[in-house]
Amino acid sequence: MIQLTSAATLEKAINKARTVKPRVHINRFGSYTVTNKATGATYTVECSKRDNKRFAHCTCKAGERGQACYHAAAAVGAHIVLAAERATLNF
Ligand SMILES: [Zn+2]
């Protein structure tokens, strides 16, 4: 579980995601399947919010150890866009 405290938490992972450009598939709001197109490796990232704290959980080795990985960074990017769309629609 990775706690998302600030953009800096994910900064390196975001940079890696920009390089790798993984495919992010939306399973549902808060659940994403991230695929490395080069290797075909697929991981599931769950984004959640508890007590006003934001968390991401990725099924890769780094994610299981609580390290910010680029899968989480890519999924969080998609999650933020979705959350903003939902906020706009729920006026
Ligand atoms: Zn990961």
PDB file of the backbone (N, CA, C, O) and the ligand in Angstrom, with CONECT records:
HET     ZN  A 101       1
ATOM      1  N   MET A   1       0.844  -1.196   0.000  1.00  0.00           N
ATOM      2  CA  MET A   1       0.000   0.000   0.000  1.00  0.00           C
ATOM      3  C   MET A   1       0.877   1.243   0.000  1.00  0.00           C
ATOM      4  O   MET A   1       1.761   1.385   0.845  1.00  0.00           O
ATOM      5  N   ILE A   2       0.636   2.127  -0.932  1.00  0.00           N
ATOM      6  CA  ILE A   2       1.428   3.355  -1.051  1.00  0.00           C
ATOM      7  C   ILE A   2       0.532   4.509  -0.606  1.00  0.00           C
ATOM      8  O   ILE A   2      -0.541   4.719  -1.172  1.00  0.00           O
ATOM      9  N   GLN A   3       0.967   5.247   0.398  1.00  0.00           N
ATOM     10  CA  GLN A   3       0.164   6.407   0.775  1.00  0.00           C
ATOM     11  C   GLN A   3       0.580   7.596  -0.082  1.00  0.00           C
ATOM     12  O   GLN A   3       1.764   7.907  -0.212  1.00  0.00           O
ATOM     13  N   LEU A   4      -0.424   8.254  -0.663  1.00  0.00           N
ATOM     14  CA  LEU A   4      -0.147   9.380  -1.549  1.00  0.00           C
ATOM     15  C   LEU A   4      -0.267  10.661  -0.745  1.00  0.00           C
ATOM     16  O   LEU A   4      -1.366  11.162  -0.506  1.00  0.00           O
ATOM     17  N   THR A   5       0.885  11.184  -0.331  1.00  0.00           N
ATOM     18  CA  THR A   5       0.858  12.373   0.505  1.00  0.00           C
ATOM     19  C   THR A   5       1.026  13.635  -0.330  1.00  0.00           C
ATOM     20  O   THR A   5       0.395  14.656  -0.057  1.00  0.00           O
ATOM     21  N   SER A   6       1.865  13.563  -1.333  1.00  0.00           N
ATOM     22  CA  SER A   6       2.066  14.731  -2.187  1.00  0.00           C
ATOM     23  C   SER A   6       2.513  14.256  -3.560  1.00  0.00           C
ATOM     24  O   SER A   6       2.806  13.077  -3.762  1.00  0.00           O
ATOM     25  N   ALA A   7       2.560  15.177  -4.485  1.00  0.00           N
ATOM     26  CA  ALA A   7       2.987  14.821  -5.841  1.00  0.00           C
ATOM     27  C   ALA A   7       4.416  14.280  -5.817  1.00  0.00           C
ATOM     28  O   ALA A   7       4.788  13.455  -6.652  1.00  0.00           O
ATOM     29  N   ALA A   8       5.218  14.752  -4.848  1.00  0.00           N
ATOM     30  CA  ALA A   8       6.617  14.328  -4.762  1.00  0.00           C
ATOM     31  C   ALA A   8       6.734  12.828  -4.501  1.00  0.00           C
ATOM     32  O   ALA A   8       7.692  12.187  -4.934  1.00  0.00           O
ATOM     33  N   THR A   9       5.744  12.269  -3.784  1.00  0.00           N
ATOM     34  CA  THR A   9       5.752  10.820  -3.505  1.00  0.00           C
ATOM     35  C   THR A   9       5.863  10.032  -4.796  1.00  0.00           C
ATOM     36  O   THR A   9       6.560   9.020  -4.865  1.00  0.00           O
ATOM     37  N   LEU A  10       5.174  10.505  -5.810  1.00  0.00           N
ATOM     38  CA  LEU A  10       5.081   9.758  -7.055  1.00  0.00           C
ATOM     39  C   LEU A  10       5.973  10.315  -8.161  1.00  0.00           C
ATOM     40  O   LEU A  10       5.964   9.815  -9.286  1.00  0.00           O
ATOM     41  N   GLU A  11       6.743  11.351  -7.834  1.00  0.00           N
ATOM     42  CA  GLU A  11       7.445  12.066  -8.901  1.00  0.00           C
ATOM     43  C   GLU A  11       8.315  11.156  -9.771  1.00  0.00           C
ATOM     44  O   GLU A  11       8.231  11.193 -10.999  1.00  0.00           O
ATOM     45  N   LYS A  12       9.159  10.334  -9.116  1.00  0.00           N
ATOM     46  CA  LYS A  12      10.028   9.446  -9.889  1.00  0.00           C
ATOM     47  C   LYS A  12       9.208   8.439 -10.682  1.00  0.00           C
ATOM     48  O   LYS A  12       9.507   8.139 -11.838  1.00  0.00           O
ATOM     49  N   ALA A  13       8.155   7.917 -10.025  1.00  0.00           N
ATOM     50  CA  ALA A  13       7.300   6.922 -10.677  1.00  0.00           C
ATOM     51  C   ALA A  13       6.566   7.537 -11.867  1.00  0.00           C
ATOM     52  O   ALA A  13       6.368   6.882 -12.891  1.00  0.00           O
ATOM     53  N   ILE A  14       6.162   8.808 -11.722  1.00  0.00           N
ATOM     54  CA  ILE A  14       5.476   9.493 -12.827  1.00  0.00           C
ATOM     55  C   ILE A  14       6.428   9.645 -14.010  1.00  0.00           C
ATOM     56  O   ILE A  14       6.042   9.448 -15.162  1.00  0.00           O
ATOM     57  N   ASN A  15       7.691  10.001 -13.705  1.00  0.00           N
ATOM     58  CA  ASN A  15       8.686  10.137 -14.776  1.00  0.00           C
ATOM     59  C   ASN A  15       8.894   8.811 -15.499  1.00  0.00           C
ATOM     60  O   ASN A  15       9.030   8.770 -16.722  1.00  0.00           O
ATOM     61  N   LYS A  16       8.917   7.719 -14.716  1.00  0.00           N
ATOM     62  CA  LYS A  16       9.100   6.401 -15.327  1.00  0.00           C
ATOM     63  C   LYS A  16       7.876   6.066 -16.192  1.00  0.00           C
ATOM     64  O   LYS A  16       8.009   5.530 -17.293  1.00  0.00           O
ATOM     65  N   ALA A  17       6.687   6.390 -15.675  1.00  0.00           N
ATOM     66  CA  ALA A  17       5.460   6.114 -16.434  1.00  0.00           C
ATOM     67  C   ALA A  17       5.469   6.875 -17.757  1.00  0.00           C
ATOM     68  O   ALA A  17       4.993   6.374 -18.776  1.00  0.00           O
ATOM     69  N   ARG A  18       6.018   8.094 -17.731  1.00  0.00           N
ATOM     70  CA  ARG A  18       6.091   8.894 -18.965  1.00  0.00           C
ATOM     71  C   ARG A  18       6.994   8.228 -19.988  1.00  0.00           C
ATOM     72  O   ARG A  18       6.763   8.332 -21.193  1.00  0.00           O
ATOM     73  N   THR A  19       8.031   7.539 -19.503  1.00  0.00           N
ATOM     74  CA  THR A  19       8.967   6.860 -20.394  1.00  0.00           C
ATOM     75  C   THR A  19       8.378   5.544 -20.901  1.00  0.00           C
ATOM     76  O   THR A  19       8.412   5.251 -22.096  1.00  0.00           O
ATOM     77  N   VAL A  20       7.838   4.756 -19.965  1.00  0.00           N
ATOM     78  CA  VAL A  20       7.334   3.422 -20.308  1.00  0.00           C
ATOM     79  C   VAL A  20       5.999   3.501 -21.058  1.00  0.00           C
ATOM     80  O   VAL A  20       5.710   2.670 -21.919  1.00  0.00           O
ATOM     81  N   LYS A  21       5.187   4.518 -20.717  1.00  0.00           N
ATOM     82  CA  LYS A  21       3.853   4.685 -21.304  1.00  0.00           C
ATOM     83  C   LYS A  21       3.021   3.396 -21.240  1.00  0.00           C
ATOM     84  O   LYS A  21       2.633   2.855 -22.275  1.00  0.00           O
ATOM     85  N   PRO A  22       2.752   2.912 -20.033  1.00  0.00           N
ATOM     86  CA  PRO A  22       1.941   1.689 -19.919  1.00  0.00           C
ATOM     87  C   PRO A  22       0.486   1.962 -20.313  1.00  0.00           C
ATOM     88  O   PRO A  22       0.027   3.104 -20.293  1.00  0.00           O
ATOM     89  N   ARG A  23      -0.223   0.898 -20.668  1.00  0.00           N
ATOM     90  CA  ARG A  23      -1.638   1.022 -21.003  1.00  0.00           C
ATOM     91  C   ARG A  23      -2.428   0.900 -19.711  1.00  0.00           C
ATOM     92  O   ARG A  23      -2.202  -0.016 -18.920  1.00  0.00           O
ATOM     93  N   VAL A  24      -3.363   1.837 -19.498  1.00  0.00           N
ATOM     94  CA  VAL A  24      -4.195   1.791 -18.295  1.00  0.00           C
ATOM     95  C   VAL A  24      -5.619   1.455 -18.701  1.00  0.00           C
ATOM     96  O   VAL A  24      -6.259   2.198 -19.444  1.00  0.00           O
ATOM     97  N   HIS A  25      -6.106   0.324 -18.202  1.00  0.00           N
ATOM     98  CA  HIS A  25      -7.485  -0.079 -18.477  1.00  0.00           C
ATOM     99  C   HIS A  25      -8.302   0.170 -17.213  1.00  0.00           C
ATOM    100  O   HIS A  25      -7.904  -0.223 -16.117  1.00  0.00           O
ATOM    101  N   ILE A  26      -9.447   0.827 -17.380  1.00  0.00           N
ATOM    102  CA  ILE A  26     -10.302   1.119 -16.231  1.00  0.00           C
ATOM    103  C   ILE A  26     -11.243  -0.067 -16.002  1.00  0.00           C
ATOM    104  O   ILE A  26     -12.111  -0.342 -16.830  1.00  0.00           O
ATOM    105  N   ASN A  27     -11.068  -0.767 -14.878  1.00  0.00           N
ATOM    106  CA  ASN A  27     -11.987  -1.857 -14.529  1.00  0.00           C
ATOM    107  C   ASN A  27     -13.279  -1.269 -13.980  1.00  0.00           C
ATOM    108  O   ASN A  27     -14.381  -1.649 -14.374  1.00  0.00           O
ATOM    109  N   ARG A  28     -13.104  -0.335 -13.063  1.00  0.00           N
ATOM    110  CA  ARG A  28     -14.191   0.460 -12.507  1.00  0.00           C
ATOM    111  C   ARG A  28     -13.525   1.635 -11.830  1.00  0.00           C
ATOM    112  O   ARG A  28     -12.298   1.703 -11.759  1.00  0.00           O
ATOM    113  N   PHE A  29     -14.337   2.576 -11.324  1.00  0.00           N
ATOM    114  CA  PHE A  29     -13.765   3.726 -10.649  1.00  0.00           C
ATOM    115  C   PHE A  29     -12.952   3.229  -9.449  1.00  0.00           C
ATOM    116  O   PHE A  29     -13.509   2.646  -8.520  1.00  0.00           O
ATOM    117  N   GLY A  30     -11.644   3.459  -9.470  1.00  0.00           N
ATOM    118  CA  GLY A  30     -10.793   3.048  -8.356  1.00  0.00           C
ATOM    119  C   GLY A  30     -10.016   1.763  -8.607  1.00  0.00           C
ATOM    120  O   GLY A  30      -9.153   1.397  -7.809  1.00  0.00           O
ATOM    121  N   SER A  31     -10.311   1.075  -9.704  1.00  0.00           N
ATOM    122  CA  SER A  31      -9.596  -0.168 -10.001  1.00  0.00           C
ATOM    123  C   SER A  31      -9.112  -0.158 -11.445  1.00  0.00           C
ATOM    124  O   SER A  31      -9.899   0.013 -12.375  1.00  0.00           O
ATOM    125  N   TYR A  32      -7.803  -0.343 -11.619  1.00  0.00           N
ATOM    126  CA  TYR A  32      -7.192  -0.197 -12.936  1.00  0.00           C
ATOM    127  C   TYR A  32      -6.241  -1.354 -13.232  1.00  0.00           C
ATOM    128  O   TYR A  32      -5.548  -1.849 -12.344  1.00  0.00           O
ATOM    129  N   THR A  33      -6.222  -1.767 -14.474  1.00  0.00           N
ATOM    130  CA  THR A  33      -5.256  -2.769 -14.905  1.00  0.00           C
ATOM    131  C   THR A  33      -4.207  -2.059 -15.739  1.00  0.00           C
ATOM    132  O   THR A  33      -4.522  -1.432 -16.750  1.00  0.00           O
ATOM    133  N   VAL A  34      -2.946  -2.161 -15.307  1.00  0.00           N
ATOM    134  CA  VAL A  34      -1.858  -1.457 -15.980  1.00  0.00           C
ATOM    135  C   VAL A  34      -0.978  -2.489 -16.689  1.00  0.00           C
ATOM    136  O   VAL A  34      -0.478  -3.428 -16.070  1.00  0.00           O
ATOM    137  N   THR A  35      -0.800  -2.298 -17.982  1.00  0.00           N
ATOM    138  CA  THR A  35      -0.027  -3.242 -18.786  1.00  0.00           C
ATOM    139  C   THR A  35       1.210  -2.578 -19.350  1.00  0.00           C
ATOM    140  O   THR A  35       1.128  -1.513 -19.962  1.00  0.00           O
ATOM    141  N   ASN A  36       2.362  -3.210 -19.144  1.00  0.00           N
ATOM    142  CA  ASN A  36       3.588  -2.786 -19.799  1.00  0.00           C
ATOM    143  C   ASN A  36       3.536  -3.369 -21.211  1.00  0.00           C
ATOM    144  O   ASN A  36       3.628  -4.581 -21.400  1.00  0.00           O
ATOM    145  N   LYS A  37       3.387  -2.491 -22.187  1.00  0.00           N
ATOM    146  CA  LYS A  37       3.176  -2.958 -23.562  1.00  0.00           C
ATOM    147  C   LYS A  37       4.389  -3.716 -24.101  1.00  0.00           C
ATOM    148  O   LYS A  37       4.242  -4.592 -24.954  1.00  0.00           O
ATOM    149  N   ALA A  38       5.590  -3.385 -23.608  1.00  0.00           N
ATOM    150  CA  ALA A  38       6.812  -4.030 -24.101  1.00  0.00           C
ATOM    151  C   ALA A  38       6.930  -5.462 -23.585  1.00  0.00           C
ATOM    152  O   ALA A  38       7.312  -6.359 -24.336  1.00  0.00           O
ATOM    153  N   THR A  39       6.605  -5.686 -22.307  1.00  0.00           N
ATOM    154  CA  THR A  39       6.796  -7.016 -21.717  1.00  0.00           C
ATOM    155  C   THR A  39       5.500  -7.794 -21.602  1.00  0.00           C
ATOM    156  O   THR A  39       5.521  -9.013 -21.434  1.00  0.00           O
ATOM    157  N   GLY A  40       4.360  -7.096 -21.691  1.00  0.00           N
ATOM    158  CA  GLY A  40       3.067  -7.756 -21.523  1.00  0.00           C
ATOM    159  C   GLY A  40       2.692  -7.973 -20.068  1.00  0.00           C
ATOM    160  O   GLY A  40       1.635  -8.532 -19.773  1.00  0.00           O
ATOM    161  N   ALA A  41       3.558  -7.530 -19.149  1.00  0.00           N
ATOM    162  CA  ALA A  41       3.269  -7.697 -17.715  1.00  0.00           C
ATOM    163  C   ALA A  41       2.066  -6.841 -17.331  1.00  0.00           C
ATOM    164  O   ALA A  41       1.954  -5.683 -17.733  1.00  0.00           O
ATOM    165  N   THR A  42       1.174  -7.431 -16.550  1.00  0.00           N
ATOM    166  CA  THR A  42      -0.064  -6.765 -16.173  1.00  0.00           C
ATOM    167  C   THR A  42      -0.195  -6.732 -14.655  1.00  0.00           C
ATOM    168  O   THR A  42       0.013  -7.746 -13.988  1.00  0.00           O
ATOM    169  N   TYR A  43      -0.537  -5.576 -14.114  1.00  0.00           N
ATOM    170  CA  TYR A  43      -0.723  -5.431 -12.668  1.00  0.00           C
ATOM    171  C   TYR A  43      -2.032  -4.713 -12.408  1.00  0.00           C
ATOM    172  O   TYR A  43      -2.513  -3.937 -13.234  1.00  0.00           O
ATOM    173  N   THR A  44      -2.594  -4.986 -11.251  1.00  0.00           N
ATOM    174  CA  THR A  44      -3.836  -4.320 -10.866  1.00  0.00           C
ATOM    175  C   THR A  44      -3.524  -3.259  -9.820  1.00  0.00           C
ATOM    176  O   THR A  44      -2.825  -3.526  -8.842  1.00  0.00           O
ATOM    177  N   VAL A  45      -4.040  -2.069 -10.030  1.00  0.00           N
ATOM    178  CA  VAL A  45      -3.850  -0.978  -9.075  1.00  0.00           C
ATOM    179  C   VAL A  45      -5.215  -0.558  -8.550  1.00  0.00           C
ATOM    180  O   VAL A  45      -6.136  -0.279  -9.317  1.00  0.00           O
ATOM    181  N   GLU A  46      -5.325  -0.518  -7.224  1.00  0.00           N
ATOM    182  CA  GLU A  46      -6.556  -0.069  -6.575  1.00  0.00           C
ATOM    183  C   GLU A  46      -6.267   1.277  -5.911  1.00  0.00           C
ATOM    184  O   GLU A  46      -5.301   1.412  -5.160  1.00  0.00           O
ATOM    185  N   CYS A  47      -7.105   2.263  -6.192  1.00  0.00           N
ATOM    186  CA  CYS A  47      -6.975   3.571  -5.557  1.00  0.00           C
ATOM    187  C   CYS A  47      -8.103   3.708  -4.542  1.00  0.00           C
ATOM    188  O   CYS A  47      -9.260   3.418  -4.844  1.00  0.00           O
ATOM    189  N   SER A  48      -7.758   4.149  -3.346  1.00  0.00           N
ATOM    190  CA  SER A  48      -8.786   4.298  -2.320  1.00  0.00           C
ATOM    191  C   SER A  48      -8.513   5.522  -1.464  1.00  0.00           C
ATOM    192  O   SER A  48      -7.416   6.082  -1.471  1.00  0.00           O
ATOM    193  N   LYS A  49      -9.543   5.921  -0.728  1.00  0.00           N
ATOM    194  CA  LYS A  49      -9.442   7.094   0.124  1.00  0.00           C
ATOM    195  C   LYS A  49     -10.002   6.696   1.484  1.00  0.00           C
ATOM    196  O   LYS A  49     -11.125   6.201   1.573  1.00  0.00           O
ATOM    197  N   ARG A  50      -9.222   6.909   2.548  1.00  0.00           N
ATOM    198  CA  ARG A  50      -9.658   6.562   3.896  1.00  0.00           C
ATOM    199  C   ARG A  50      -9.235   7.668   4.838  1.00  0.00           C
ATOM    200  O   ARG A  50      -8.084   8.103   4.797  1.00  0.00           O
ATOM    201  N   ASP A  51     -10.129   8.130   5.679  1.00  0.00           N
ATOM    202  CA  ASP A  51      -9.814   9.199   6.634  1.00  0.00           C
ATOM    203  C   ASP A  51      -9.129  10.370   5.931  1.00  0.00           C
ATOM    204  O   ASP A  51      -8.189  10.963   6.461  1.00  0.00           O
ATOM    205  N   ASN A  52      -9.616  10.695   4.724  1.00  0.00           N
ATOM    206  CA  ASN A  52      -9.060  11.811   3.954  1.00  0.00           C
ATOM    207  C   ASN A  52      -7.631  11.565   3.486  1.00  0.00           C
ATOM    208  O   ASN A  52      -6.968  12.491   3.021  1.00  0.00           O
ATOM    209  N   LYS A  53      -7.144  10.318   3.604  1.00  0.00           N
ATOM    210  CA  LYS A  53      -5.824   9.980   3.082  1.00  0.00           C
ATOM    211  C   LYS A  53      -6.032   9.148   1.829  1.00  0.00           C
ATOM    212  O   LYS A  53      -6.943   8.324   1.756  1.00  0.00           O
ATOM    213  N   ARG A  54      -5.180   9.374   0.852  1.00  0.00           N
ATOM    214  CA  ARG A  54      -5.299   8.652  -0.410  1.00  0.00           C
ATOM    215  C   ARG A  54      -4.249   7.561  -0.496  1.00  0.00           C
ATOM    216  O   ARG A  54      -3.085   7.758  -0.149  1.00  0.00           O
ATOM    217  N   PHE A  55      -4.692   6.408  -0.965  1.00  0.00           N
ATOM    218  CA  PHE A  55      -3.800   5.261  -1.071  1.00  0.00           C
ATOM    219  C   PHE A  55      -3.880   4.648  -2.456  1.00  0.00           C
ATOM    220  O   PHE A  55      -4.903   4.729  -3.135  1.00  0.00           O
ATOM    221  N   ALA A  56      -2.781   4.035  -2.857  1.00  0.00           N
ATOM    222  CA  ALA A  56      -2.782   3.226  -4.071  1.00  0.00           C
ATOM    223  C   ALA A  56      -2.149   1.897  -3.704  1.00  0.00           C
ATOM    224  O   ALA A  56      -1.176   1.848  -2.951  1.00  0.00           O
ATOM    225  N   HIS A  57      -2.698   0.836  -4.232  1.00  0.00           N
ATOM    226  CA  HIS A  57      -2.102  -0.477  -4.013  1.00  0.00           C
ATOM    227  C   HIS A  57      -1.877  -1.136  -5.357  1.00  0.00           C
ATOM    228  O   HIS A  57      -2.796  -1.258  -6.166  1.00  0.00           O
ATOM    229  N   CYS A  58      -0.629  -1.566  -5.590  1.00  0.00           N
ATOM    230  CA  CYS A  58      -0.304  -2.231  -6.846  1.00  0.00           C
ATOM    231  C   CYS A  58       0.122  -3.659  -6.542  1.00  0.00           C
ATOM    232  O   CYS A  58       0.709  -3.928  -5.494  1.00  0.00           O
ATOM    233  N   THR A  59      -0.172  -4.569  -7.454  1.00  0.00           N
ATOM    234  CA  THR A  59       0.137  -5.987  -7.238  1.00  0.00           C
ATOM    235  C   THR A  59       1.560  -6.351  -7.663  1.00  0.00           C
ATOM    236  O   THR A  59       1.939  -7.518  -7.566  1.00  0.00           O
ATOM    237  N   CYS A  60       2.360  -5.385  -8.131  1.00  0.00           N
ATOM    238  CA  CYS A  60       3.748  -5.710  -8.500  1.00  0.00           C
ATOM    239  C   CYS A  60       4.610  -5.812  -7.235  1.00  0.00           C
ATOM    240  O   CYS A  60       4.162  -5.451  -6.147  1.00  0.00           O
ATOM    241  N   LYS A  61       5.838  -6.302  -7.381  1.00  0.00           N
ATOM    242  CA  LYS A  61       6.712  -6.525  -6.220  1.00  0.00           C
ATOM    243  C   LYS A  61       6.984  -5.235  -5.451  1.00  0.00           C
ATOM    244  O   LYS A  61       6.918  -5.215  -4.222  1.00  0.00           O
ATOM    245  N   ALA A  62       7.290  -4.157  -6.178  1.00  0.00           N
ATOM    246  CA  ALA A  62       7.574  -2.880  -5.520  1.00  0.00           C
ATOM    247  C   ALA A  62       6.329  -2.384  -4.789  1.00  0.00           C
ATOM    248  O   ALA A  62       6.402  -1.921  -3.651  1.00  0.00           O
ATOM    249  N   GLY A  63       5.190  -2.490  -5.465  1.00  0.00           N
ATOM    250  CA  GLY A  63       3.925  -2.039  -4.875  1.00  0.00           C
ATOM    251  C   GLY A  63       3.580  -2.811  -3.614  1.00  0.00           C
ATOM    252  O   GLY A  63       3.090  -2.235  -2.643  1.00  0.00           O
ATOM    253  N   GLU A  64       3.837  -4.121  -3.624  1.00  0.00           N
ATOM    254  CA  GLU A  64       3.550  -4.954  -2.446  1.00  0.00           C
ATOM    255  C   GLU A  64       4.415  -4.521  -1.263  1.00  0.00           C
ATOM    256  O   GLU A  64       4.028  -4.683  -0.106  1.00  0.00           O
ATOM    257  N   ARG A  65       5.607  -3.960  -1.573  1.00  0.00           N
ATOM    258  CA  ARG A  65       6.494  -3.482  -0.511  1.00  0.00           C
ATOM    259  C   ARG A  65       6.182  -2.045  -0.113  1.00  0.00           C
ATOM    260  O   ARG A  65       6.863  -1.478   0.741  1.00  0.00           O
ATOM    261  N   GLY A  66       5.163  -1.453  -0.723  1.00  0.00           N
ATOM    262  CA  GLY A  66       4.776  -0.096  -0.366  1.00  0.00           C
ATOM    263  C   GLY A  66       5.584   0.967  -1.084  1.00  0.00           C
ATOM    264  O   GLY A  66       5.559   2.136  -0.701  1.00  0.00           O
ATOM    265  N   GLN A  67       6.316   0.557  -2.144  1.00  0.00           N
ATOM    266  CA  GLN A  67       7.099   1.533  -2.898  1.00  0.00           C
ATOM    267  C   GLN A  67       6.253   2.087  -4.044  1.00  0.00           C
ATOM    268  O   GLN A  67       5.476   1.367  -4.672  1.00  0.00           O
ATOM    269  N   ALA A  68       6.424   3.376  -4.298  1.00  0.00           N
ATOM    270  CA  ALA A  68       5.697   4.000  -5.401  1.00  0.00           C
ATOM    271  C   ALA A  68       6.241   3.443  -6.712  1.00  0.00           C
ATOM    272  O   ALA A  68       7.428   3.597  -7.003  1.00  0.00           O
ATOM    273  N   CYS A  69       5.392   2.798  -7.503  1.00  0.00           N
ATOM    274  CA  CYS A  69       5.826   2.238  -8.778  1.00  0.00           C
ATOM    275  C   CYS A  69       5.135   2.998  -9.904  1.00  0.00           C
ATOM    276  O   CYS A  69       4.178   3.738  -9.677  1.00  0.00           O
ATOM    277  N   TYR A  70       5.635   2.801 -11.120  1.00  0.00           N
ATOM    278  CA  TYR A  70       5.056   3.574 -12.221  1.00  0.00           C
ATOM    279  C   TYR A  70       3.653   3.096 -12.590  1.00  0.00           C
ATOM    280  O   TYR A  70       2.882   3.838 -13.199  1.00  0.00           O
ATOM    281  N   HIS A  71       3.321   1.852 -12.219  1.00  0.00           N
ATOM    282  CA  HIS A  71       1.948   1.368 -12.469  1.00  0.00           C
ATOM    283  C   HIS A  71       0.973   2.213 -11.643  1.00  0.00           C
ATOM    284  O   HIS A  71      -0.052   2.681 -12.139  1.00  0.00           O
ATOM    285  N   ALA A  72       1.329   2.390 -10.359  1.00  0.00           N
ATOM    286  CA  ALA A  72       0.478   3.197  -9.483  1.00  0.00           C
ATOM    287  C   ALA A  72       0.405   4.629 -10.010  1.00  0.00           C
ATOM    288  O   ALA A  72      -0.665   5.238 -10.021  1.00  0.00           O
ATOM    289  N   ALA A  73       1.547   5.163 -10.448  1.00  0.00           N
ATOM    290  CA  ALA A  73       1.569   6.537 -10.957  1.00  0.00           C
ATOM    291  C   ALA A  73       0.648   6.676 -12.164  1.00  0.00           C
ATOM    292  O   ALA A  73      -0.103   7.646 -12.265  1.00  0.00           O
ATOM    293  N   ALA A  74       0.703   5.703 -13.085  1.00  0.00           N
ATOM    294  CA  ALA A  74      -0.131   5.756 -14.282  1.00  0.00           C
ATOM    295  C   ALA A  74      -1.611   5.635 -13.908  1.00  0.00           C
ATOM    296  O   ALA A  74      -2.455   6.350 -14.447  1.00  0.00           O
ATOM    297  N   ALA A  75      -1.917   4.718 -12.975  1.00  0.00           N
ATOM    298  CA  ALA A  75      -3.307   4.510 -12.571  1.00  0.00           C
ATOM    299  C   ALA A  75      -3.850   5.722 -11.820  1.00  0.00           C
ATOM    300  O   ALA A  75      -4.997   6.126 -12.017  1.00  0.00           O
ATOM    301  N   VAL A  76      -3.010   6.298 -10.956  1.00  0.00           N
ATOM    302  CA  VAL A  76      -3.443   7.475 -10.201  1.00  0.00           C
ATOM    303  C   VAL A  76      -3.732   8.626 -11.166  1.00  0.00           C
ATOM    304  O   VAL A  76      -4.674   9.392 -10.961  1.00  0.00           O
ATOM    305  N   GLY A  77      -2.914   8.744 -12.223  1.00  0.00           N
ATOM    306  CA  GLY A  77      -3.164   9.777 -13.236  1.00  0.00           C
ATOM    307  C   GLY A  77      -4.547   9.611 -13.848  1.00  0.00           C
ATOM    308  O   GLY A  77      -5.288  10.584 -13.992  1.00  0.00           O
ATOM    309  N   ALA A  78      -4.898   8.371 -14.212  1.00  0.00           N
ATOM    310  CA  ALA A  78      -6.220   8.092 -14.793  1.00  0.00           C
ATOM    311  C   ALA A  78      -7.312   8.321 -13.755  1.00  0.00           C
ATOM    312  O   ALA A  78      -8.384   8.838 -14.070  1.00  0.00           O
ATOM    313  N   HIS A  79      -7.028   7.932 -12.518  1.00  0.00           N
ATOM    314  CA  HIS A  79      -8.003   8.053 -11.426  1.00  0.00           C
ATOM    315  C   HIS A  79      -8.352   9.523 -11.172  1.00  0.00           C
ATOM    316  O   HIS A  79      -9.515   9.864 -10.955  1.00  0.00           O
ATOM    317  N   ILE A  80      -7.338  10.382 -11.200  1.00  0.00           N
ATOM    318  CA  ILE A  80      -7.549  11.813 -10.954  1.00  0.00           C
ATOM    319  C   ILE A  80      -8.450  12.408 -12.034  1.00  0.00           C
ATOM    320  O   ILE A  80      -9.334  13.215 -11.746  1.00  0.00           O
ATOM    321  N   VAL A  81      -8.214  11.996 -13.289  1.00  0.00           N
ATOM    322  CA  VAL A  81      -9.041  12.490 -14.395  1.00  0.00           C
ATOM    323  C   VAL A  81     -10.486  12.027 -14.212  1.00  0.00           C
ATOM    324  O   VAL A  81     -11.422  12.810 -14.371  1.00  0.00           O
ATOM    325  N   LEU A  82     -10.657  10.745 -13.876  1.00  0.00           N
ATOM    326  CA  LEU A  82     -12.000  10.189 -13.660  1.00  0.00           C
ATOM    327  C   LEU A  82     -12.714  10.885 -12.504  1.00  0.00           C
ATOM    328  O   LEU A  82     -13.894  11.221 -12.597  1.00  0.00           O
ATOM    329  N   ALA A  83     -11.973  11.095 -11.408  1.00  0.00           N
ATOM    330  CA  ALA A  83     -12.551  11.736 -10.230  1.00  0.00           C
ATOM    331  C   ALA A  83     -12.995  13.154 -10.567  1.00  0.00           C
ATOM    332  O   ALA A  83     -14.044  13.608 -10.109  1.00  0.00           O
ATOM    333  N   ALA A  84     -12.194  13.853 -11.369  1.00  0.00           N
ATOM    334  CA  ALA A  84     -12.541  15.215 -11.766  1.00  0.00           C
ATOM    335  C   ALA A  84     -13.792  15.207 -12.641  1.00  0.00           C
ATOM    336  O   ALA A  84     -14.655  16.074 -12.507  1.00  0.00           O
ATOM    337  N   GLU A  85     -13.886  14.218 -13.540  1.00  0.00           N
ATOM    338  CA  GLU A  85     -15.073  14.108 -14.397  1.00  0.00           C
ATOM    339  C   GLU A  85     -16.312  13.839 -13.563  1.00  0.00           C
ATOM    340  O   GLU A  85     -17.371  14.421 -13.798  1.00  0.00           O
ATOM    341  N   ARG A  86     -16.170  12.946 -12.580  1.00  0.00           N
ATOM    342  CA  ARG A  86     -17.292  12.636 -11.705  1.00  0.00           C
ATOM    343  C   ARG A  86     -17.726  13.864 -10.923  1.00  0.00           C
ATOM    344  O   ARG A  86     -18.920  14.130 -10.777  1.00  0.00           O
ATOM    345  N   ALA A  87     -16.753  14.610 -10.422  1.00  0.00           N
ATOM    346  CA  ALA A  87     -17.053  15.811  -9.652  1.00  0.00           C
ATOM    347  C   ALA A  87     -17.792  16.815 -10.515  1.00  0.00           C
ATOM    348  O   ALA A  87     -18.691  17.508 -10.041  1.00  0.00           O
ATOM    349  N   THR A  88     -17.412  16.893 -11.790  1.00  0.00           N
ATOM    350  CA  THR A  88     -18.058  17.838 -12.702  1.00  0.00           C
ATOM    351  C   THR A  88     -19.489  17.403 -12.998  1.00  0.00           C
ATOM    352  O   THR A  88     -20.389  18.236 -13.104  1.00  0.00           O
ATOM    353  N   LEU A  89     -19.694  16.091 -13.130  1.00  0.00           N
ATOM    354  CA  LEU A  89     -21.018  15.586 -13.488  1.00  0.00           C
ATOM    355  C   LEU A  89     -21.974  15.589 -12.304  1.00  0.00           C
ATOM    356  O   LEU A  89     -23.189  15.681 -12.482  1.00  0.00           O
ATOM    357  N   ASN A  90     -21.418  15.488 -11.078  1.00  0.00           N
ATOM    358  CA  ASN A  90     -22.276  15.427  -9.887  1.00  0.00           C
ATOM    359  C   ASN A  90     -22.555  16.824  -9.322  1.00  0.00           C
ATOM    360  O   ASN A  90     -22.464  17.032  -8.112  1.00  0.00           O
ATOM    361  N   PHE A  91     -22.889  17.770 -10.185  1.00  0.00           N
ATOM    362  CA  PHE A  91     -23.083  19.130  -9.663  1.00  0.00           C
ATOM    363  C   PHE A  91     -24.449  19.304  -9.041  1.00  0.00           C
ATOM    364  O   PHE A  91     -24.773  20.387  -8.555  1.00  0.00           O
TER     365      PHE A  91
HETATM  366 ZN    ZN A 101       3.358  -1.562  -9.570  1.00  0.00          ZN2+
END
